[in-house]
Amino acid sequence: MSSINDDKLLNIALESAKKAGLEVMKYYRNKSFTAELKDDESPVTSADYAANDVLMDQLKTLTPDIPIISEEVGALPLAQREGWERYWLLDPIDGTGEFIIGSGDFAVNIALIENGWPSIGVIHAPDHHLTYYAQNHLGAFKESGLHKNNSSHQIHVAEYQQPRRIKVAISKRQRIDLMGQYLNTKFDFDHVALGSCSLKNCLIAEGGADCYLRIGVTGEWDTGASQCILEQAGGTIIDSEFNPLSYNKRESLLNPDFLSLGNQNIPWQEVINAHRQVY
């Protein structure tokens, strides 16, 4: 195991995410990327691969003793990785579809998984000049700006001291009527549209929404970084049956359908019907 302390690892993750973000923006600004569909019909671009190369080079150089799992690199069989005490978990571009259409709602995701749970999370949204990051027991933070003296402050999920309208983060192309069937009509809801999965989770972490309901194909790289950030801000991510997510425990690295939840004073098992699929 690497002897680098956690503070240094957080700085390495931040620097690596921002360096990858600069690479992504070269493709984004010039519209100089190619796109194709993977076997699961999700999009991938030459910018995803370029960002992955930056991250892999950085982390292999700076933390050679810490293995890496990335969305854009085939994972080793479980028998070869299940004994890892810690490893980097990467999504070079979360929100590739948003990158392609030019919405700006995409981000570089880096998580450090220790003993099966995210201990460091960094999400860098280069087009929005925003970086969210967290480290276990130290809280979650949001940094904004273009320069070294960026403004950074601690973030928390929205307060819930008495019943109020609950804000649900949704995808920009999500059908509200389909999602609404999984929400208890005795509560009042507002909807907030945003692109990338990880950025919706960060929106909950900073109090701009209360929950996000996700069905469909996602990988552990989609939740690792934002789970650390959301938990350190006072929220959680669980599966649609209200069970904890797991990391590096199965041959497949795909997630079940999941719920990202903010303030734990909200009666979530009343708000959401846990025994139906969520959308």
Short mmCIF file of the C-alpha atoms (twelve columns), coordinates in Angstrom:
data_MODEL
# 
_entry.id   MODEL 
# 
loop_
_atom_site.group_PDB 
_atom_site.id 
_atom_site.type_symbol 
_atom_site.label_atom_id 
_atom_site.label_alt_id 
_atom_site.label_comp_id 
_atom_site.label_asym_id 
_atom_site.label_seq_id 
_atom_site.Cartn_x 
_atom_site.Cartn_y 
_atom_site.Cartn_z 
_atom_site.pdbx_PDB_model_num 
ATOM 1   C CA . MET A 1   0.000   0.000   0.000   1 
ATOM 2   C CA . SER A 2   1.172   3.529   -0.786  1 
ATOM 3   C CA . SER A 3   2.503   5.506   2.181   1 
ATOM 4   C CA . ILE A 4   1.118   8.795   0.786   1 
ATOM 5   C CA . ASN A 5   -1.225  10.352  3.343   1 
ATOM 6   C CA . ASP A 6   -4.866  11.122  2.591   1 
ATOM 7   C CA . ASP A 7   -4.395  14.903  2.375   1 
ATOM 8   C CA . LYS A 8   -1.780  14.408  -0.319  1 
ATOM 9   C CA . LEU A 9   -4.042  11.940  -2.130  1 
ATOM 10  C CA . LEU A 10  -6.869  14.499  -2.146  1 
ATOM 11  C CA . ASN A 11  -4.551  17.097  -3.665  1 
ATOM 12  C CA . ILE A 12  -3.409  14.585  -6.286  1 
ATOM 13  C CA . ALA A 13  -7.043  13.824  -7.165  1 
ATOM 14  C CA . LEU A 14  -7.873  17.536  -7.434  1 
ATOM 15  C CA . GLU A 15  -4.861  18.297  -9.619  1 
ATOM 16  C CA . SER A 16  -5.504  15.276  -11.833 1 
ATOM 17  C CA . ALA A 17  -9.188  16.108  -12.337 1 
ATOM 18  C CA . LYS A 18  -8.391  19.683  -13.302 1 
ATOM 19  C CA . LYS A 19  -5.657  18.597  -15.695 1 
ATOM 20  C CA . ALA A 20  -8.062  16.174  -17.344 1 
ATOM 21  C CA . GLY A 21  -10.645 18.954  -17.461 1 
ATOM 22  C CA . LEU A 22  -8.267  21.149  -19.446 1 
ATOM 23  C CA . GLU A 23  -7.823  18.326  -21.941 1 
ATOM 24  C CA . VAL A 24  -11.583 17.831  -22.229 1 
ATOM 25  C CA . MET A 25  -12.136 21.534  -22.897 1 
ATOM 26  C CA . LYS A 26  -9.760  21.483  -25.871 1 
ATOM 27  C CA . TYR A 27  -12.143 19.082  -27.581 1 
ATOM 28  C CA . TYR A 28  -15.265 20.832  -26.296 1 
ATOM 29  C CA . ARG A 29  -14.369 24.328  -27.439 1 
ATOM 30  C CA . ASN A 30  -13.175 23.261  -30.874 1 
ATOM 31  C CA . LYS A 31  -15.910 20.649  -31.424 1 
ATOM 32  C CA . SER A 32  -13.019 18.468  -32.555 1 
ATOM 33  C CA . PHE A 33  -14.172 15.113  -31.228 1 
ATOM 34  C CA . THR A 34  -15.496 11.888  -32.650 1 
ATOM 35  C CA . ALA A 35  -18.353 9.961   -31.030 1 
ATOM 36  C CA . GLU A 36  -19.570 6.387   -31.096 1 
ATOM 37  C CA . LEU A 37  -21.798 4.026   -29.123 1 
ATOM 38  C CA . LYS A 38  -20.522 1.378   -26.727 1 
ATOM 39  C CA . ASP A 39  -22.006 -2.099  -26.497 1 
ATOM 40  C CA . ASP A 40  -24.520 -0.826  -23.908 1 
ATOM 41  C CA . GLU A 41  -25.512 1.962   -26.364 1 
ATOM 42  C CA . SER A 42  -24.115 4.706   -24.158 1 
ATOM 43  C CA . PRO A 43  -22.020 7.313   -26.014 1 
ATOM 44  C CA . VAL A 44  -18.258 7.699   -25.799 1 
ATOM 45  C CA . THR A 45  -16.057 10.272  -27.513 1 
ATOM 46  C CA . SER A 46  -12.414 10.838  -28.296 1 
ATOM 47  C CA . ALA A 47  -12.487 13.396  -25.461 1 
ATOM 48  C CA . ASP A 48  -13.430 10.623  -22.980 1 
ATOM 49  C CA . TYR A 49  -10.402 8.628   -24.084 1 
ATOM 50  C CA . ALA A 50  -8.098  11.650  -23.982 1 
ATOM 51  C CA . ALA A 51  -9.239  12.536  -20.457 1 
ATOM 52  C CA . ASN A 52  -8.757  8.921   -19.428 1 
ATOM 53  C CA . ASP A 53  -5.176  8.987   -20.749 1 
ATOM 54  C CA . VAL A 54  -4.417  12.116  -18.687 1 
ATOM 55  C CA . LEU A 55  -5.870  10.600  -15.517 1 
ATOM 56  C CA . MET A 56  -4.135  7.263   -15.956 1 
ATOM 57  C CA . ASP A 57  -0.767  8.909   -16.640 1 
ATOM 58  C CA . GLN A 58  -1.098  11.248  -13.663 1 
ATOM 59  C CA . LEU A 59  -2.200  8.665   -11.144 1 
ATOM 60  C CA . LYS A 60  0.185   5.935   -12.269 1 
ATOM 61  C CA . THR A 61  3.057   8.415   -11.984 1 
ATOM 62  C CA . LEU A 62  2.087   10.006  -8.669  1 
ATOM 63  C CA . THR A 63  0.593   6.950   -6.931  1 
ATOM 64  C CA . PRO A 64  2.183   3.914   -8.598  1 
ATOM 65  C CA . ASP A 65  1.168   1.571   -5.763  1 
ATOM 66  C CA . ILE A 66  -2.562  2.326   -6.021  1 
ATOM 67  C CA . PRO A 67  -4.430  0.354   -8.714  1 
ATOM 68  C CA . ILE A 68  -7.028  1.995   -10.961 1 
ATOM 69  C CA . ILE A 69  -10.466 1.136   -12.298 1 
ATOM 70  C CA . SER A 70  -11.771 3.408   -15.054 1 
ATOM 71  C CA . GLU A 71  -14.946 3.336   -17.098 1 
ATOM 72  C CA . GLU A 72  -12.832 3.523   -20.251 1 
ATOM 73  C CA . VAL A 73  -10.495 0.630   -19.342 1 
ATOM 74  C CA . GLY A 74  -11.675 -2.935  -18.974 1 
ATOM 75  C CA . ALA A 75  -11.668 -4.045  -15.335 1 
ATOM 76  C CA . LEU A 76  -9.676  -7.026  -14.154 1 
ATOM 77  C CA . PRO A 77  -11.618 -10.125 -13.086 1 
ATOM 78  C CA . LEU A 78  -12.969 -9.934  -9.540  1 
ATOM 79  C CA . ALA A 79  -10.523 -12.601 -8.350  1 
ATOM 80  C CA . GLN A 80  -7.639  -10.266 -9.219  1 
ATOM 81  C CA . ARG A 81  -9.063  -7.106  -7.659  1 
ATOM 82  C CA . GLU A 82  -11.235 -8.172  -4.733  1 
ATOM 83  C CA . GLY A 83  -8.252  -8.042  -2.352  1 
ATOM 84  C CA . TRP A 84  -7.435  -4.408  -3.093  1 
ATOM 85  C CA . GLU A 85  -7.530  -2.344  0.099   1 
ATOM 86  C CA . ARG A 86  -7.811  0.833   -1.918  1 
ATOM 87  C CA . TYR A 87  -7.918  1.902   -5.533  1 
ATOM 88  C CA . TRP A 88  -8.768  4.857   -7.754  1 
ATOM 89  C CA . LEU A 89  -12.187 4.764   -9.457  1 
ATOM 90  C CA . LEU A 90  -12.491 7.028   -12.524 1 
ATOM 91  C CA . ASP A 91  -15.130 8.378   -14.850 1 
ATOM 92  C CA . PRO A 92  -13.166 10.564  -17.289 1 
ATOM 93  C CA . ILE A 93  -16.339 12.323  -18.475 1 
ATOM 94  C CA . ASP A 94  -19.589 11.823  -16.607 1 
ATOM 95  C CA . GLY A 95  -22.331 13.201  -18.820 1 
ATOM 96  C CA . THR A 96  -20.882 12.387  -22.225 1 
ATOM 97  C CA . GLY A 97  -24.287 12.989  -23.806 1 
ATOM 98  C CA . GLU A 98  -24.322 16.501  -22.345 1 
ATOM 99  C CA . PHE A 99  -20.787 17.028  -23.643 1 
ATOM 100 C CA . ILE A 100 -21.906 16.041  -27.136 1 
ATOM 101 C CA . ILE A 101 -24.919 18.375  -27.235 1 
ATOM 102 C CA . GLY A 102 -22.919 21.252  -25.734 1 
ATOM 103 C CA . SER A 103 -24.873 21.852  -22.512 1 
ATOM 104 C CA . GLY A 104 -21.774 22.089  -20.298 1 
ATOM 105 C CA . ASP A 105 -23.290 19.704  -17.735 1 
ATOM 106 C CA . PHE A 106 -20.442 17.184  -17.681 1 
ATOM 107 C CA . ALA A 107 -17.670 16.462  -15.202 1 
ATOM 108 C CA . VAL A 108 -14.474 14.537  -14.508 1 
ATOM 109 C CA . ASN A 109 -14.992 12.118  -11.596 1 
ATOM 110 C CA . ILE A 110 -12.277 10.667  -9.353  1 
ATOM 111 C CA . ALA A 111 -12.900 8.586   -6.237  1 
ATOM 112 C CA . LEU A 112 -10.576 6.778   -3.893  1 
ATOM 113 C CA . ILE A 113 -12.236 3.583   -2.662  1 
ATOM 114 C CA . GLU A 114 -10.902 2.212   0.628   1 
ATOM 115 C CA . ASN A 115 -12.107 -1.089  2.075   1 
ATOM 116 C CA . GLY A 116 -15.093 -1.066  -0.252  1 
ATOM 117 C CA . TRP A 117 -16.257 2.512   0.391   1 
ATOM 118 C CA . PRO A 118 -15.481 5.947   -1.151  1 
ATOM 119 C CA . SER A 119 -13.099 7.908   1.099   1 
ATOM 120 C CA . ILE A 120 -12.180 10.727  -1.308  1 
ATOM 121 C CA . GLY A 121 -14.342 12.206  -4.049  1 
ATOM 122 C CA . VAL A 122 -13.555 14.878  -6.633  1 
ATOM 123 C CA . ILE A 123 -15.958 16.088  -9.325  1 
ATOM 124 C CA . HIS A 124 -14.649 18.779  -11.662 1 
ATOM 125 C CA . ALA A 125 -17.032 20.490  -14.110 1 
ATOM 126 C CA . PRO A 126 -14.622 22.405  -16.355 1 
ATOM 127 C CA . ASP A 127 -17.137 24.312  -18.462 1 
ATOM 128 C CA . HIS A 128 -18.869 25.603  -15.316 1 
ATOM 129 C CA . HIS A 129 -15.527 26.315  -13.567 1 
ATOM 130 C CA . LEU A 130 -16.728 24.304  -10.563 1 
ATOM 131 C CA . THR A 131 -15.072 21.625  -8.464  1 
ATOM 132 C CA . TYR A 132 -16.754 19.623  -5.719  1 
ATOM 133 C CA . TYR A 133 -14.636 17.537  -3.385  1 
ATOM 134 C CA . ALA A 134 -14.794 15.664  -0.096  1 
ATOM 135 C CA . GLN A 135 -12.761 13.499  2.200   1 
ATOM 136 C CA . ASN A 136 -14.104 11.208  4.898   1 
ATOM 137 C CA . HIS A 137 -14.630 12.972  8.245   1 
ATOM 138 C CA . LEU A 138 -13.525 16.349  6.811   1 
ATOM 139 C CA . GLY A 139 -16.691 17.497  5.054   1 
ATOM 140 C CA . ALA A 140 -17.655 18.392  1.504   1 
ATOM 141 C CA . PHE A 141 -16.629 21.540  -0.361  1 
ATOM 142 C CA . LYS A 142 -17.385 23.518  -3.515  1 
ATOM 143 C CA . GLU A 143 -14.735 25.523  -5.325  1 
ATOM 144 C CA . SER A 144 -15.559 28.029  -8.054  1 
ATOM 145 C CA . GLY A 145 -13.396 30.137  -10.306 1 
ATOM 146 C CA . LEU A 146 -10.603 29.920  -12.843 1 
ATOM 147 C CA . HIS A 147 -7.552  30.898  -10.809 1 
ATOM 148 C CA . LYS A 148 -5.383  29.527  -8.014  1 
ATOM 149 C CA . ASN A 149 -7.125  31.699  -5.442  1 
ATOM 150 C CA . ASN A 150 -10.483 30.113  -6.177  1 
ATOM 151 C CA . SER A 151 -13.327 30.602  -3.717  1 
ATOM 152 C CA . SER A 152 -13.941 27.404  -1.740  1 
ATOM 153 C CA . HIS A 153 -16.572 26.813  0.933   1 
ATOM 154 C CA . GLN A 154 -18.102 23.899  2.792   1 
ATOM 155 C CA . ILE A 155 -21.457 22.629  1.554   1 
ATOM 156 C CA . HIS A 156 -24.381 20.873  3.230   1 
ATOM 157 C CA . VAL A 157 -27.663 19.316  2.173   1 
ATOM 158 C CA . ALA A 158 -30.755 21.522  2.446   1 
ATOM 159 C CA . GLU A 159 -32.358 21.903  5.859   1 
ATOM 160 C CA . TYR A 160 -35.648 20.163  6.577   1 
ATOM 161 C CA . GLN A 161 -37.012 21.263  9.927   1 
ATOM 162 C CA . GLN A 162 -40.655 21.138  8.950   1 
ATOM 163 C CA . PRO A 163 -42.651 19.832  5.987   1 
ATOM 164 C CA . ARG A 164 -41.931 21.795  2.806   1 
ATOM 165 C CA . ARG A 165 -41.853 21.205  -0.930  1 
ATOM 166 C CA . ILE A 166 -39.256 18.589  -1.845  1 
ATOM 167 C CA . LYS A 167 -36.986 19.386  -4.784  1 
ATOM 168 C CA . VAL A 168 -36.342 16.463  -7.130  1 
ATOM 169 C CA . ALA A 169 -33.343 16.629  -9.466  1 
ATOM 170 C CA . ILE A 170 -34.175 15.260  -12.915 1 
ATOM 171 C CA . SER A 171 -32.447 14.849  -16.248 1 
ATOM 172 C CA . LYS A 172 -33.186 17.544  -18.805 1 
ATOM 173 C CA . ARG A 173 -34.833 14.976  -21.071 1 
ATOM 174 C CA . GLN A 174 -36.602 13.063  -18.290 1 
ATOM 175 C CA . ARG A 175 -40.378 12.594  -18.374 1 
ATOM 176 C CA . ILE A 176 -41.741 14.070  -15.157 1 
ATOM 177 C CA . ASP A 177 -45.020 12.163  -15.443 1 
ATOM 178 C CA . LEU A 178 -43.220 8.795   -15.427 1 
ATOM 179 C CA . MET A 179 -41.052 9.730   -12.471 1 
ATOM 180 C CA . GLY A 180 -44.018 11.127  -10.565 1 
ATOM 181 C CA . GLN A 181 -45.602 7.702   -10.194 1 
ATOM 182 C CA . TYR A 182 -42.819 6.749   -7.775  1 
ATOM 183 C CA . LEU A 183 -43.384 9.740   -5.498  1 
ATOM 184 C CA . ASN A 184 -46.006 9.848   -2.753  1 
ATOM 185 C CA . THR A 185 -48.644 12.393  -3.760  1 
ATOM 186 C CA . LYS A 186 -49.225 13.482  -0.166  1 
ATOM 187 C CA . PHE A 187 -45.947 15.423  -0.495  1 
ATOM 188 C CA . ASP A 188 -45.413 18.489  -2.678  1 
ATOM 189 C CA . PHE A 189 -42.575 18.457  -5.199  1 
ATOM 190 C CA . ASP A 190 -40.612 20.824  -7.409  1 
ATOM 191 C CA . HIS A 191 -38.334 19.617  -10.219 1 
ATOM 192 C CA . VAL A 192 -34.841 20.856  -11.005 1 
ATOM 193 C CA . ALA A 193 -33.366 19.840  -14.380 1 
ATOM 194 C CA . LEU A 194 -29.633 19.193  -14.746 1 
ATOM 195 C CA . GLY A 195 -27.436 17.009  -16.953 1 
ATOM 196 C CA . SER A 196 -24.708 14.786  -15.516 1 
ATOM 197 C CA . CYS A 197 -25.569 12.188  -12.871 1 
ATOM 198 C CA . SER A 198 -22.696 13.300  -10.631 1 
ATOM 199 C CA . LEU A 199 -23.630 16.984  -10.920 1 
ATOM 200 C CA . LYS A 200 -27.188 16.189  -9.839  1 
ATOM 201 C CA . ASN A 201 -25.744 14.493  -6.758  1 
ATOM 202 C CA . CYS A 202 -23.584 17.556  -6.104  1 
ATOM 203 C CA . LEU A 203 -26.675 19.737  -6.433  1 
ATOM 204 C CA . ILE A 204 -28.213 17.743  -3.580  1 
ATOM 205 C CA . ALA A 205 -24.985 18.016  -1.565  1 
ATOM 206 C CA . GLU A 206 -25.042 21.821  -1.789  1 
ATOM 207 C CA . GLY A 207 -28.744 22.116  -0.950  1 
ATOM 208 C CA . GLY A 208 -30.115 22.904  -4.410  1 
ATOM 209 C CA . ALA A 209 -32.234 19.743  -4.551  1 
ATOM 210 C CA . ASP A 210 -33.325 17.034  -2.132  1 
ATOM 211 C CA . CYS A 211 -33.249 13.809  -4.149  1 
ATOM 212 C CA . TYR A 212 -32.482 12.153  -7.458  1 
ATOM 213 C CA . LEU A 213 -34.039 8.886   -8.609  1 
ATOM 214 C CA . ARG A 214 -32.060 6.882   -11.157 1 
ATOM 215 C CA . ILE A 215 -33.003 3.813   -13.177 1 
ATOM 216 C CA . GLY A 216 -30.924 2.392   -15.986 1 
ATOM 217 C CA . VAL A 217 -27.343 1.500   -16.700 1 
ATOM 218 C CA . THR A 218 -24.748 3.184   -14.495 1 
ATOM 219 C CA . GLY A 219 -21.400 1.974   -13.234 1 
ATOM 220 C CA . GLU A 220 -19.689 2.248   -9.876  1 
ATOM 221 C CA . TRP A 221 -17.593 5.045   -11.431 1 
ATOM 222 C CA . ASP A 222 -20.823 7.077   -11.770 1 
ATOM 223 C CA . THR A 223 -21.468 7.113   -8.015  1 
ATOM 224 C CA . GLY A 224 -18.110 6.699   -6.238  1 
ATOM 225 C CA . ALA A 225 -16.975 10.326  -6.144  1 
ATOM 226 C CA . SER A 226 -20.425 11.833  -5.650  1 
ATOM 227 C CA . GLN A 227 -21.286 9.340   -2.905  1 
ATOM 228 C CA . CYS A 228 -18.346 10.580  -0.842  1 
ATOM 229 C CA . ILE A 229 -19.322 14.204  -1.470  1 
ATOM 230 C CA . LEU A 230 -22.993 13.656  -0.724  1 
ATOM 231 C CA . GLU A 231 -22.359 11.660  2.450   1 
ATOM 232 C CA . GLN A 232 -19.926 14.245  3.787   1 
ATOM 233 C CA . ALA A 233 -22.584 16.897  3.111   1 
ATOM 234 C CA . GLY A 234 -25.197 14.986  5.123   1 
ATOM 235 C CA . GLY A 235 -26.908 12.849  2.469   1 
ATOM 236 C CA . THR A 236 -26.602 9.319   1.140   1 
ATOM 237 C CA . ILE A 237 -26.875 7.126   -1.963  1 
ATOM 238 C CA . ILE A 238 -28.699 3.803   -1.674  1 
ATOM 239 C CA . ASP A 239 -30.310 1.318   -4.027  1 
ATOM 240 C CA . SER A 240 -34.017 1.373   -4.826  1 
ATOM 241 C CA . GLU A 241 -34.730 -1.047  -1.975  1 
ATOM 242 C CA . PHE A 242 -32.978 1.303   0.506   1 
ATOM 243 C CA . ASN A 243 -29.875 -0.893  0.788   1 
ATOM 244 C CA . PRO A 244 -26.307 0.468   0.686   1 
ATOM 245 C CA . LEU A 245 -24.424 0.438   -2.616  1 
ATOM 246 C CA . SER A 246 -21.290 -1.683  -2.783  1 
ATOM 247 C CA . TYR A 247 -17.938 -1.258  -4.540  1 
ATOM 248 C CA . ASN A 248 -15.676 -3.914  -6.035  1 
ATOM 249 C CA . LYS A 249 -17.748 -6.734  -4.558  1 
ATOM 250 C CA . ARG A 250 -19.132 -8.272  -7.754  1 
ATOM 251 C CA . GLU A 251 -17.793 -9.405  -11.119 1 
ATOM 252 C CA . SER A 252 -19.940 -6.736  -12.753 1 
ATOM 253 C CA . LEU A 253 -19.201 -3.113  -11.893 1 
ATOM 254 C CA . LEU A 254 -22.697 -1.986  -12.855 1 
ATOM 255 C CA . ASN A 255 -24.894 -0.339  -10.232 1 
ATOM 256 C CA . PRO A 256 -28.452 -1.266  -9.352  1 
ATOM 257 C CA . ASP A 257 -31.085 1.454   -9.704  1 
ATOM 258 C CA . PHE A 258 -30.313 3.983   -6.995  1 
ATOM 259 C CA . LEU A 259 -31.621 6.889   -4.940  1 
ATOM 260 C CA . SER A 260 -29.566 9.950   -4.028  1 
ATOM 261 C CA . LEU A 261 -31.087 11.479  -0.917  1 
ATOM 262 C CA . GLY A 262 -30.418 14.703  0.940   1 
ATOM 263 C CA . ASN A 263 -31.418 15.602  4.481   1 
ATOM 264 C CA . GLN A 264 -32.027 12.460  6.505   1 
ATOM 265 C CA . ASN A 265 -34.822 14.160  8.468   1 
ATOM 266 C CA . ILE A 266 -37.018 13.816  5.384   1 
ATOM 267 C CA . PRO A 267 -39.132 10.625  5.763   1 
ATOM 268 C CA . TRP A 268 -37.729 9.066   2.600   1 
ATOM 269 C CA . GLN A 269 -39.487 5.710   2.893   1 
ATOM 270 C CA . GLU A 270 -42.777 7.609   2.866   1 
ATOM 271 C CA . VAL A 271 -41.729 9.965   0.078   1 
ATOM 272 C CA . ILE A 272 -40.532 7.206   -2.290  1 
ATOM 273 C CA . ASN A 273 -42.121 3.834   -2.925  1 
ATOM 274 C CA . ALA A 274 -39.071 1.637   -2.414  1 
ATOM 275 C CA . HIS A 275 -40.679 -1.490  -3.816  1 
ATOM 276 C CA . ARG A 276 -41.091 -0.175  -7.339  1 
ATOM 277 C CA . GLN A 277 -38.457 0.693   -9.858  1 
ATOM 278 C CA . VAL A 278 -37.443 4.320   -9.754  1 
ATOM 279 C CA . TYR A 279 -37.031 6.504   -12.813 1 
# 
